[in-house]
Amino acid sequence: MEPRAVDKKDAESAKITINLMDKGMFKDALIGTYEFDMSYIYFMKDHVLLHKWLALSNPNGEDYATIQAYMKVSISVACQGDEQVQIEEDTALHEDTNVLMSPALNPQFYQIKLRILQGQ
């Protein structure tokens, strides 16, 4: 999407919303959503969010604080006069474990402590 003649104030307060939908025959169901401030992406290096995992949650679901799905995205935001970065396919052999999460999500973390003893 490339909107033209956008006022600077409007661009600074704009949001980018990503919705993951389950397309049904008669009705579409929302699986999860994630929202960015456009300025958040614009002030990143080269104005691009590159190959990042998002944790999606469903605001209409039973528990908004539960992660419903993960999605890997790349987004570029450029203004007139900015160099546009070409987004390439992600060919990295390692998986990025850095997941962007909405502040409303409340993940639970557990710690496992192991003690290994060797008998003789």
Buried (B, 14 or more C-beta within 10 A) or exposed (E): EEEEEBEEEEBEEBEBEBEBEEEEEEEEEBBBBBEBEBBBBBEBEEBBBBBBBBBBBBEEEEEBEBBBBEBEBBBBBBEEEEEEBEBEEEEEEEEEEEBEBBEEBEEEEEEEEEEEEEEE
